[in-house]
Each structure stands twice: as C-alpha cells, then as structure tokens.
Amino acid sequence: MATATAFGLDLDSATPLPFLQGEGAGAAARPTGRQLRIVYGEQPPAWPEGAQVVSDERGLDGEVIFQIEAADGAYRFHGPAYGCSVLSGEATAVEGAPGEEGFGGWQRLLVAQVLPFAAALRGLEVLHAGAVVVGGIGVALSGPTGSGKTSLALALRRRGAELLADDVLAVERAGEGLLAHPGAPIAGIDRAEAERLAGRGEGERAGVLAVNAREQVERAALASGPAPLGALFLLDRRLEGPEEPRFEAEGDPRQLLASTFNLLLASPERLAGLLDVCARLAARRVERIIFGPATDPDQLAAAIWARLSE
C-alpha cells in the first residue's frame, strides 16, 4: 500500500503514485486525519449519462482539455489526454482510469485538479498559489496561469527557501492564523524556463517525470510538514512594467478572493470559510509585486528575498 500526505490529505493507494511520493516530501509529513483512498484501474469508473457539466476547459480549437461533471453529490474529472477520475461527494475516495497520455497524464490531472478539489470539500481553502518556507514561515506566491509562480518558487529555493507547493496551496484555519500544507512533490516548469535552467546546468537535478508541449514535470523535494502562513505576494506582470520589481501594499481584501483556486463549490459553509481565510490573509503581509516581461525569476526572487529580510 502506497501512502503520502499532500494538500492536507492523507492518501493511500494500492498502486504506487510517483507524482505523490517524491524523496523527502509527502510521505514524511505529519498525518492530518483526513483520509482519501485512491483506486486506479484500466476501466473507467461507472458514471451516469447526462450529468451536469460544472467546468469546461477547452483549447483554442474548441477541443475539450478537461471537464468536471457533478451527479448525485459526486464529481467526475475527465479529458482525452488525462483519462478520468470520480471523486466521492464526501471526498474520501477517488477512482480513476487513464487517457491518451497514460498513467502519467492521469496522475497530472489527479494532482492539478482532483486533490485540490477534494481538499476544498474537506474544509480546507485552496489558493491558486505556489509557496515556499523561509525561516519557518510560509510565503505564498499567487498569480494567474503563466505569471511565473513555479519558476519564482524554485528561484527562491535556490536561495535557501524550502519548497512548499507548486501551483495550488491548501490552507487550514488554525487558531487565529492559517496553516499552509505541502502540495505534491513535483514542479510543472515552463519549457522555456526548464531550457534556461538546463543551459545553466541547474535542470533535471531531481528527475523528469513527464514532458509535454507546455511544461516539464520534475520531482521536487518539499518541506516535510505544514508551516504558518505569514505573507502573500500577488504577481502582477505588465507589458510596460518597471525595470526593477516594485512592491505595493494590497489594501483591498476583495482582491484576495481572486486568489482562490476553486470557484465551483459555492455552499454557504464553503463561501463563509473562503471569506474567513481572506480576512485572515488580509491581516498578514500582503503585497503586490509589479514587474515587466524582461524580469526573470532570479531577479524576482532576489527582490522578494531582500523584502523579506527587511
């Protein structure tokens, strides 16, 4: 039986899951008490026809990338490349089967969509953010897809930070604060950034798990346990941004609502929890970092590192 801890969930699977069992990561993390059983097979799990489509991600050509459907309290995540996964309504079990990209593609969707969704169902909040740990304190890096969250987190790791999460950060309310949980022990690095690092002799140190047209998925050792969340930086890349990264205090808590990774679950309890998390975030260090297209991840990391050292 393979076990791991990721996104604040304790995972067990009869099938080894390389995307969730990196060296020095989830398996060493402290158990959370939120169990999730994962079952992988070659045949798609049963699912009713005519289920409600709640999310429909498509490419420029109109072809489906992945969809999320809801039926009888359960959710189905599927796409031609990724196969499908059915998540029980109480988020205690996942059943899945591969698509065109086989087992690796299925694991990618599991990590990128299914497990964060399960964490939200289990009462955690999920932010569209990477995160690192600096001096024992969690630092979140939020921004839209393509803003460079992963590359920045890895650049901060090269300066001595511990990686906590790649693209999705699960946070839990703890006392008056927030506890940030490790994600999956992988990093989906933009292909151009992966090539830049390889040219400097800094790529593929932990092993490449998968490559597609957009990204290279590598193993990435994470912090072994959760950390109190103390800061959030909102990445704001602008075509006419400043030559040097500029920091501005984010004074509008409503902007933090846009940092959530899940806009589909809208029960009163979940929305109340999201508002509470945003209020707690607003009481911490929240800054917008404005930069131009020529600013590379190492420059951004140097600016944030200096900012945190003040």
C-alpha positions in Angstrom: 0.0 0.0 0.0 1.4 3.4 -1.1 0.8 6.3 1.3 1.5 10.0 1.1 0.3 13.3 2.6 -0.5 16.2 0.2 -2.8 19.2 0.2 -3.8 18.5 3.8 -5.0 15.0 2.9 -3.7 11.5 3.9 -3.6 9.4 0.7 -3.4 5.7 0.3 -3.3 3.7 -2.9 -2.7 0.1 -3.9 -0.9 1.5 -7.0 2.4 3.4 -6.5 2.0 7.0 -7.4 5.3 8.6 -8.4 3.8 12.1 -8.7 2.9 11.9 -5.0 5.9 10.0 -3.5 9.0 12.2 -4.0 12.0 11.8 -1.8 11.8 13.9 1.3 8.2 15.0 0.7 4.7 14.0 1.4 5.4 10.6 2.9 7.3 12.2 5.7 4.7 14.8 6.5 2.6 14.6 9.6 -0.8 12.8 9.1 -3.7 15.1 9.0 -6.6 12.8 9.8 -8.3 13.4 6.5 -8.1 10.1 4.7 -8.6 9.7 0.9 -8.4 6.3 -0.8 -7.2 6.3 -4.4 -8.1 3.4 -6.8 -6.5 3.2 -10.2 -7.6 0.8 -12.9 -7.7 0.4 -16.7 -11.5 0.7 -17.0 -13.3 4.0 -16.4 -15.4 4.0 -13.3 -19.2 4.0 -13.6 -20.8 7.4 -14.2 -24.4 8.4 -15.1 -25.1 9.8 -18.5 -26.4 13.4 -18.7 -24.5 14.6 -15.6 -24.3 18.3 -15.1 -21.1 19.9 -16.6 -19.8 22.4 -14.0 -16.5 23.2 -15.6 -15.5 23.0 -19.3 -11.9 23.8 -20.2 -11.2 23.9 -24.0 -8.4 24.8 -26.3 -8.4 27.5 -29.0 -9.6 24.8 -31.4 -12.7 24.1 -29.3 -11.4 20.6 -28.3 -12.0 19.6 -24.7 -8.9 19.7 -22.4 -10.8 18.6 -19.3 -14.3 18.8 -17.9 -15.7 18.5 -14.4 -19.2 17.0 -14.0 -21.5 16.6 -11.0 -24.0 13.9 -10.2 -25.5 12.6 -7.0 -23.1 14.5 -4.9 -20.0 13.1 -6.7 -17.7 14.7 -9.2 -16.1 13.4 -12.4 -12.9 14.9 -13.8 -12.0 13.8 -17.4 -10.2 14.8 -20.6 -9.0 12.9 -23.6 -5.3 13.2 -22.6 -5.9 12.7 -18.9 -8.5 10.0 -18.6 -11.0 10.3 -15.8 -11.3 10.3 -12.0 -14.5 10.1 -10.0 -14.4 11.8 -6.6 -16.9 10.8 -4.0 -19.1 13.6 -2.6 -17.5 13.3 0.9 -14.1 13.3 -0.7 -13.0 10.1 0.9 -12.4 8.1 -2.3 -11.2 8.6 -5.9 -11.5 6.0 -8.7 -9.6 6.6 -11.9 -8.5 5.3 -15.3 -6.0 6.6 -17.9 -6.5 8.5 -21.1 -4.2 9.1 -24.2 -1.2 10.1 -22.0 -1.4 7.0 -19.9 -0.7 6.8 -16.2 1.5 9.9 -16.1 -1.3 12.1 -17.7 -3.8 10.7 -15.3 -1.6 11.5 -12.3 -1.1 15.0 -13.6 -4.8 15.7 -13.6 -5.1 14.0 -10.2 -2.6 16.4 -8.7 -3.6 19.5 -10.6 -7.4 19.3 -10.1 -8.8 16.3 -8.2 -6.8 16.5 -5.0 -7.2 20.3 -4.6 -11.0 19.9 -5.2 -11.0 17.1 -2.5 -9.2 19.4 -0.1 -11.8 22.1 -0.6 -14.6 19.6 0.0 -12.9 18.6 3.3 -13.0 22.1 4.6 -9.6 23.5 3.6 -9.2 26.5 1.3 -7.2 26.1 -1.9 -5.3 29.1 -3.3 -4.0 29.4 -6.8 -0.5 29.9 -5.5 2.9 28.4 -5.2 4.6 28.6 -1.8 7.9 28.4 0.0 9.0 28.3 3.6 11.5 31.0 4.7 12.7 30.9 8.3 9.9 28.6 9.3 7.2 30.9 7.9 5.1 30.1 4.8 5.3 32.6 1.9 2.6 32.3 -0.8 3.1 33.4 -4.4 -0.3 34.0 -6.1 -1.0 34.9 -9.7 -2.8 33.8 -12.9 -1.6 30.9 -15.0 1.6 31.9 -16.8 2.7 34.5 -14.3 5.7 32.5 -13.2 4.7 31.2 -9.8 6.6 27.9 -10.1 9.7 29.4 -11.6 9.8 32.0 -8.8 9.3 29.4 -6.1 12.2 27.4 -7.5 14.4 30.5 -7.7 13.6 31.2 -4.0 14.5 27.6 -3.2 17.9 28.2 -4.9 18.4 31.0 -2.4 17.7 28.7 0.6 13.9 28.5 0.9 12.1 25.2 1.2 9.5 24.5 -1.5 6.0 24.0 0.0 3.7 23.9 -3.1 3.9 24.3 -6.8 0.6 25.7 -8.2 -2.0 25.1 -5.6 -1.7 25.8 -1.9 -4.0 24.2 0.6 -4.5 26.3 3.8 -6.3 25.4 7.0 -7.6 27.8 9.7 -5.6 27.2 12.9 -6.3 29.3 15.9 -6.3 32.9 14.7 -4.0 32.1 11.8 -3.5 29.9 8.8 -1.5 26.8 8.3 -0.2 26.1 4.8 0.1 22.4 3.8 2.7 20.9 1.4 1.3 20.1 -2.0 2.5 17.3 -4.3 6.3 16.7 -4.6 6.5 17.8 -8.2 7.0 21.1 -10.1 5.5 21.8 -13.5 8.2 24.0 -15.0 7.5 26.1 -18.2 9.5 24.6 -21.0 11.4 27.9 -21.8 12.4 28.2 -18.1 13.4 24.5 -18.0 15.6 25.1 -21.0 17.1 28.2 -19.4 18.0 26.3 -16.2 19.4 23.4 -18.2 21.7 25.8 -20.1 23.0 26.9 -16.6 23.4 23.3 -15.5 20.6 23.5 -13.0 17.9 21.4 -14.6 16.7 17.9 -14.1 18.5 17.5 -10.7 15.7 15.6 -9.2 14.4 13.7 -12.2 11.9 14.4 -15.0 8.6 12.6 -14.7 6.8 13.9 -17.8 7.2 16.4 -20.6 4.5 17.9 -22.9 4.3 20.9 -25.2 3.8 23.4 -22.3 5.7 22.1 -19.3 8.3 19.7 -17.9 7.2 17.9 -14.7 10.1 17.3 -12.3 10.4 15.8 -8.9 10.7 18.4 -6.2 11.5 17.8 -2.5 9.1 19.7 -0.3 9.1 20.8 3.3 8.2 17.8 5.5 5.2 19.5 7.1 2.9 22.5 7.2 4.0 26.0 8.1 2.2 29.0 9.4 1.3 31.3 6.5 2.9 34.8 7.1 3.0 36.5 3.7 1.3 36.6 0.3 2.8 38.2 -2.8 0.5 38.8 -5.7 2.4 38.6 -9.0 1.5 41.3 -11.4 3.4 41.0 -14.7 2.8 44.0 -17.0 3.8 44.6 -20.6 5.0 48.1 -19.6 6.1 47.2 -16.1 9.0 48.8 -14.3 12.7 47.8 -14.9 13.0 46.9 -11.2 10.2 45.0 -9.4 8.0 47.4 -7.4 6.1 46.4 -4.3 2.8 47.9 -3.3 0.7 47.1 -0.2 -2.5 45.4 -1.2 -5.1 47.3 0.8 -8.3 45.8 -0.8 -9.2 42.4 0.8 -11.6 41.8 -2.1 -8.7 41.2 -4.3 -7.8 38.2 -2.2 -11.0 36.4 -3.3 -9.5 36.1 -6.8 -6.7 34.0 -5.3 -8.9 31.0 -4.7 -8.4 28.0 -6.9 -12.0 26.8 -6.7 -14.9 28.9 -7.7 -17.2 25.9 -8.3 -18.0 24.9 -4.7 -20.5 27.5 -3.5 -22.2 26.1 -0.5 -22.8 28.7 2.3 -20.3 26.9 4.5 -17.6 26.9 1.9 -18.1 30.6 1.0 -18.1 31.6 4.7 -14.8 29.7 5.0 -13.3 31.4 2.0 -14.3 34.9 3.3 -12.7 34.0 6.7 -9.5 32.8 5.0 -9.3 36.1 3.0 -9.9 38.1 6.2 -7.0 36.3 7.9 -4.8 36.8 4.9 -5.5 40.5 4.9 -4.2 40.7 8.4 -0.9 39.4 7.3 1.8 40.8 4.9 0.1 41.1 1.5 1.9 42.9 -1.2 1.5 43.2 -5.0 4.8 42.9 -6.9 4.7 44.7 -10.2 7.3 43.8 -12.8 7.9 43.8 -16.6 8.2 41.0 -19.1 12.0 41.2 -19.1 12.3 40.4 -15.4 13.4 36.8 -14.9 12.6 34.6 -11.9 16.1 35.1 -10.3 15.6 38.9 -10.3 12.1 38.5 -8.8 13.5 36.1 -6.1 16.3 38.5 -5.2 13.7 41.3 -4.8 11.4 39.2 -2.6 14.3 37.8 -0.6 15.5 41.4 0.2 11.9 42.4 1.0 11.5 39.5 3.5 14.9 40.4 5.1 13.9 43.9 5.9 
